[in-house]
Amino acid sequence: MAQNIQPSTTPPLARREETGMRKELRTPMRVAPRCAIYESDDDIVVLADLPGCRSDNTTVQFQNDTLTVRGKRPGIATGEAVFGDTRPVEYERSVLLPKGLEAERIQATMKNGVLTVTLPKSAAIRPRTVKIAQA
């Protein structure tokens, strides 16, 4: 039994007029990056996944015990978009951290799209071992 196949009514890509999809491919998508936070006796380390970002389009801000990470991944290709699963991305995430971190000693590095922010603890919040005296 033969099936009745209808011809497509969608015009070829080259003849399509401006569509919402084309505009969407140029509009940045806002995303909260995935993060992991680790704590040791000496510091707190925050890892943030920022695929496609470089250090020159990424910022790290620490204010009022809040760490804010922002990054931009530009569009991948130039020219007129006709189809795409990717588009520009603007990443932003804020994390409230404990009091007592040394803001002037914060360090940040970017490698393979992963941002690592190291926030040293002040001596006041580091664990201390108390020596017990003989009585």
Secondary structure, DSSP 8 states (H G I E B T S, - for coil): ---------S--GGG----HHHHHHHS-EEE---EEEEE-SSEEEEEEE-TT--GGGEEEEEETTEEEEEEEE--S--S--S--S---EEEEEEEE--S-B-GGG-EEEEETTEEEEEEEB-TTTS---------
